[in-house]
Amino acid sequence: MTDRNAMLDAVEGNVSVLFFVAGMFAIVFGANTYLMTFEGTSYEIIGSVIGPAGFLLGVVGLFGLYPDLADRSPKLARGAAGFAVIPAVGWFIIIVGGIGETLGVLSEPSGPLQIIPPVTIVTMILGFGLFGATILYTRAHSWIIGGLVLLESAMFLVLLLGFAPYFVMIDIGHIVAYLGIGIALRITDSPSGSTEPATDSTA
C-alpha cells in the first residue's frame, strides 16, 4: 500500500509534465499522420511506438488527477480510475509489440491479441469520459481541465466511428487536449475555482 501511495504521489506531483510530454509525442504522431495522409510516406516506429507512448502517458496523467477527485467523490473517482487502468495496460502491450516488431523479434499480433487495440480505444473513451465528467461534477479541478479531458475522449470516439475525413484532424485534437491540460494545470487549476464543490462522502 505504501509503495502504491508513493507512486500515486509521484504521478500527482508530475501530472502537468506527463501531459506536456504526451502533447509533444502527439505532435510527432500528428506530423507522421500528415506525412502518411498527404505525402504518402511515414515512419513506422512513430506509429507503433511513439504515438502509443504518448497515449500511455496521457492515461497515466489521469491518475495524477485522481487524488483530488477521490477527496470529493470516492465512488466516482474509483469507477473512472478502474476504466483507465485498462487502456494503460493496453497501450503498454501495444508499445512492447511495436518495439518487438521494429527489432524483428515479434510478428504482428494475431488471434486473440488482435482485440487489444479496439479494446484499448473503447476504454480510452470510457476512461477519459468518466474522468472528465467526474471533474465537471465534483469541480475538483477547473472546468477547463474537465472539458479538455472530455475532448480527448471525444477524439477517440471520432476515431472509432470514423467521422473525421483526415486522421490528422483527430491528432490535432490530441495535441490540444494534452498540452491544454498541462498548461491549465500550471496556470489555472485550483481545486476548481468554484465555490461549493459537489461532494460524495461515500467510501
Secondary structure, 3 states (H helix, E strand, C coil): CHHHHHHHHHHHHCHHHHHHHHHHHHHHHHHHHHHHHHHCCCCHHHHHHHHHHHHHHHHHHHHHHHHHHHHHCHHHHHHHHHHHHHHHHHHHHHHHHHHHHHHCCCCCCCHHHHHHHHHHHHHHHHHHHHHHHHHHHHCCCCHHHHHHHHHHHHHHHHHHHCCCCCHHHHHHHHHHHHHHHHHHHHHCCCCCCCCCCCCCCCC
